[in-house]
Amino acid sequence: MEHKPSLVGGACIIAGVCVGAGMLGLPSAGAGAWSLWSMLAVALTMVVMTLSGWMLLESYKGYPLRVSFDTVTRDLLGEKVNALNNLSVYFVGGILLYAYITSAGLIIDGMTGMGSHWSSVLFTLVFSVLVWHSTRAVDRISVLLVILMGLSFVFGISGLSMNIRLDLLLDRVGSETHYAQYALVMLPVALTSFGYHHSVSSMRAYYGEERRASRAILGGAVIALTFYLIWLASVFGNLPRSAFGPVIAEGGNVDALLKALGSVIESQAVANALNAFSMAAILSSFIGVGLGVFDYLADLFKFDNSRAGRAKSWGVTFLPPLVLSLLFPFGFLMAIGYAGAVATLWTCIIPPLLAWKVRKAVRNGNQCEGFRAPGGILMIVLVILFGVLTAAFHLLNMAGLLPAYTG
């Protein structure tokens, strides 16, 4: 009897890809919007990003299991759109890998003193082997990492949640009354926090069908959303809104956030648990994003699935981000910000366009029926509109034209 991969494993891969980037940036990005509006922004983004992932999955039906954006976008939207999409997909995937390698190198260096460059090389070589080996290896380690994230998260958050103050969570100690305006700035960061779309084709290939892959995507997005909402409530319920001024001044770095939390909760055990959570989140995102980029580039360059072919895919996936990390190391959140500026194209604009073309082909009898994302043309338009507005908010924020909370 043929073994069917578990939905839990696939959901953990998707959750791991999401949580690494999002968890470290959301509290600082949401400090202006604070509790209610931040949670609404994250929940709305999760719904839209799940729908867009399903639309991307829908566009793959009828193609071989190992195809990715490259083949499908070229076939359905043409060479020019495909070239732009290729650049944006690899840019975001590559810069995320670059951010994870750089930050992991700094963390390992702080623990061992072996130097950030050697730490980055060691981290990349050891954990990228899992991606080279197989999707099943990534599945297994992702389950373990999500369990580790869950345990360290629960232990760390329990120390925070027992001290949540409603007056802080609801910001009754401050004089600010206009929170909604700051939610616009948070949307691009929230979108990056659900940027699992690299892994959609990997999920389809892993399960051999679209419907089980769609359930794994939904499960992973729900897991990530749950982590985000509990995390935001725990942080905002312990730190006054005014305390985010210094954190924002340091670029929203997670170390600055942990220091600020440490100043209100005198517990080294809680700090250690949150540090363990951060490491597990970075590692799970590294291998999850790495798997998606690996499969994407294997399709783009037509590398086969032999050991030699996978070695070539490994090289083009992991060596450029590693070299850039060694040559130009900079902050984690700065890299995440650059990724967010481009991610809207291939997460919220291209997938609905692909789904629209596939549905048109089905109506004309040129494509078979099969998996279909919920909603009709209105849903396609709404997902595209969300992507366009989110990109616009990001650009306006970079230009200093949106209200920005500075503490």
N, C-alpha and C positions, 0 to 999 in steps of 0.2 A: 504494500500500500504506500503510495507516494506521500512523503511528508509535506504538509502545508506550513509555510512560515507563519508564526503567530502574529496576530494583530498587535499584541503588546510590544513586540520587538520593533515593528515598523513605527508604531506611535512613539516609542522612546527615541528612535532616530530623529523623527520630526521634532519632538519636544527638545531634544538635545541641541539641534541646530538653532532653534528659536531662542532658548533660554540663555545661552552664553552671552550673546550680544545684548539682548534686551534687559536682562536683570541688572547689568552693571551701569546702564545709562538712564533707565526710566525715572528713578527718584529725583535726580537733578533736573531732568527735562520736565518733570511734572511739578516741580516746586512752585511754579507760578500758578498753575491751574489747581493745585492741591488735590485733596482726596477725591471728591465726587467727580469733578470734571476729568481728572486724570484717569480714573477707573472707567468712566464712560468712553473716553477716547481710546483706551486700550481694548475695551470690549467691542466697540464699533470696528476697530481695525482688525481684530481677530475674525469677525464675521465676514468682512469684505475679503480678507486675505485667504480665508478658507474657500470662499466662492471662486476667487480667481485661480486658486490652485486646482480646484475641481474643473474649471474651464480649460486650464492647461492640460489636465489629465484627459478631458473629453477630446481634445484635439489630437491626441496620440492614437486614438482607436483606428484600427486598420493598418497601422504601421508595425514593423518588427519591434520586438520588445526592447532592444538596446538603442533605439533612436532617441534623440533629445531635441532641444530647441532648434539646433542647426538645420537638420533635415526637414522638420515639420514647418518651420518658419519660412525656409526657402521655397518649399512646395506651395504653401498657402498664401504667403504675402510677398514673395519675390526677393530677388537678390539684394536690392538696396536696403529694404527693411531688415533683411536677415543680417546684413553686414553691421548695421547699427545695433541690432539686438546682440550679435556676437560680442561686439566691443563692450556693451553694457553688462552682459552676463559675466564675461571673464573679468572685467574691471571690478565689479562688486565682489565676486567670489575670490579673486586674487587679493584684493585689499583687505577682505575679512581674514583670509589665511595669514596675510602679512601682519595684521593687528594681533591675531592670536599668537603667532610665533614670537612677535616682539614682546608682548605682555607676559607670556609664559616664560620666556628667557629671563626677563627681569625678576619674576617671582622665584624661579629656580635659583638664580644667582643670589637673591637675598637669603635663600635657605641654605645654599651650599658654599657660596663664595667662589664658584668656579669661573666667574666671568659671564656677562650676559651673552656674548657672542657664542662661546662654547655651549652655554645652556640652550640657546636657540637651536643650534645645530643638533645637539643631543635630543631635544624635544621633538624636532621635526623627523629625524631619522627613526627614532623609536616608535612614534605613534603613527607616522604615515605608512609604516609597514602593514598596519591593520587594513588600511584602505587598499593597498596593493594586493593583499592576500585575497579578500573577498568581502562582499556585502554582508555575508553571514558573520564574519569576524567583527565588523562594525556593529551589527545587531547585538552580538553578545556583549561587547564592551560597553555599548550604549545603555543596555539594560543595567549593567553594574554601575555605570556612572550616574544614571538617573536615580538608582537606589541610593548611591552615596550622596547625591545632591539632595534627595528627599530626606535622608537621615540627618545630614548636617544642617539642612534648611530647617527641619522641624526642631532640632536641638537649638540652633541659633535663634530661630524665630520665637521659640517658646520663651526664651529669655527676654525677647522684645515684647511679645504679645501679652505677657503677664503684667507688663508695665505700660500698656497703651492707655493714654489719657484722652478721653473724649474731647476735652477742651482743645487739645493740640490737633487731634484728628479732624475736628470741625473748624479749626483755626479761630476759636472764640477768644484767644488771647491777643489776636492782631486786630488792626483797624481796617484791613483790606476787605472790600465787598465785591470787587469785580474780578472774578476768577476765570470766567469763560473765555475771555480774550486771550489768555495765555495757553489755552488748549490747542490753538492753531499751531503754535510752535512745537507742541509735543507730538503732533500727528506724524511727522517724518520719522522721529525716533521710534514711535510705536510701530510704524510700518516696517522699519528695519528689524524690529524685535520679532516679527513674524515672517522673516524672509527665508522660508524653507524651500522656495520654488526650485532651487538647484536640485533638490532631491526628489522631485515628483517623478521624473523618468526612472530614477533608481528604484523608487517604490513600485512602479508599474512592472519593471523588469523582475523585481524580487518576488512579487506575488503572482506574476504571470497573467494578471487581469486588472481591469480598472476598478471594479466595485470594491474588492478587498483593499486595494490601494487607497481608495477614497475614504474608507472607514479609518485606516491607519492615519491618514492626513488629519481627519477630524479629531481623532483621539489625541494626536500629538498637539494640535492647536489648543484643545481644551486643557490638556495638562499644562501647557505653557501659560495660558490665561490664568489658571488657578494659582500657579506660582506667582505671577505678576501681581494679582489682586491682593494676595496675602502679604506679599513683600511690601507693596505700597502702603497698605494699612498699617503694617508693623513699623515701617520707617516714619511715616507721617504721624503716627500716634506716639512716637517717642521724641522726635526732634521738632522743636518749634520752627515755623516757617522761616523766621528771621535767621535761623542757624544755617540755612542753606547758602547764605551770602558767601562765606569763605569757600564752601565746597564748589560753588559755581565759578568762583574766581580761579580755582585750580582746575578748571575744565571738566568738572563733574567726575573727577577720578575716583574710583571705588575706594582707594586708600584714604582719600580725604573724607569720604562718607563714613568709612569705618572708624576713623579717628573721631569724627563728630559724634557718632553713636557711642563710642567708648567713653566720651566725656559725660554722657548722661546715664550710662549703665556700667557700673564698676564690676565687670565680669570678664576675666581673661578667657574663660571657657566659651562664652558666647562669641567673643572675637575670633577665637581659634576655629569654632564651628563655621562662622561666616567666611573665614579665609579658606577653609576646606571646600566650602560650597563654591566659592569663586574659582578655585583651581579646577574642580570637577566640571563646572559650567564652561570654562574656557576649553578644556580638553574635549568635552562632548561636542561643542560647536566646531572645534578644529577638525575632528574626524567626520562629523556629519556634513559640514560644508565641503570638506576635502573629497568625500565620496561623490557628492553631486557634481563638483567641478571635474573630478576624475572621469566620471561617466560621460559628462558633456564633451570634454576634450577628446575622449576616445572616439566618440561619434563624429566630432568635427574633423579630426585628422585620420579617421578610418583605421585606427589601431585595432587589431584583433584581440581576442580574449585569452590568447596564450600568455605564458609567463613573460616572454619577450615583449609582446604587445602591451601587456599591463605595465611592464617596466618603463616603456616609452611614455605611457599615459601618466605614470607616477612622476617622471622627470618633468614633463611640461606643466604638471599640476603644482608640484611642491618646490621645485628648485628656484623658479623666478621669485616667489614671495620670500623664500629663505634668503636669497642673495640681497634683495631689497631691504630686508630686515637687518641684515648685517651692515649694509652700506648707509642706510638712512633710518635709524631707529627713532621713533617719536611716539607720542601718547596714543593709548588705546582708543579713547573716545574721539580723538581727532580723526582717526582712520574710519571709525564707525560713521562719523558725520559725512565724510566724503562718499562713503558707500550709499548712505541714505539719499544723497542728491541724485543718484543715477538709478537706484533700485526701483523707482516707481514705473519706469519704462517696461521692464520685463516682469514685474509682479502684478501690475494693475492695468496696463494698456495693451501689451501684446497678447496675453492670454485671452481676454474677451474678444479681440479681433480674430484670433485663431478659431475660437469656438463659433463665432458668427460665420466664418467661412465654411467650417465643417457642417454646420446646420443647413447652410445654403446648399451644400453638395448633397446632403441627405434628402432635402426637398426635391432636388433635381434628379434623384435616383443614381447619383454618382458616388454615393458613400453609404455604407451599411448602418442600420440602426445599432445602438449599443448604449454604453454609459453616456448620460447627459447630465450636466450640471443643472441644478434647479433654476427656474426663472426663464423668462423669454428675453425679447429684445430690450425691455426696460431694465432688466438686471444687468445686461451687458453694458448699457449706457451708464448706469449708476456706478458700476465698478470702474469704468474708464474715467468718469467724472471725479470719483474719489482719488484716483491716481493723479490726474491732472492738477487738481486742487492741492493735493499733498505736495507735489513737486513745486507748485507755485509758492506755497507757504514756506518751503525750505529755502527757495531762492530769495524770497522777500526777507526772511529772517537773516540770511547771510548778508543781505544788503542793509540790514538794520532798519527795515521798514515795518516790522511787526513789533507789538509790545513784548518786551523781554524782561523777565523778572531777574533782578540782580541781588535781591536781599535787602 
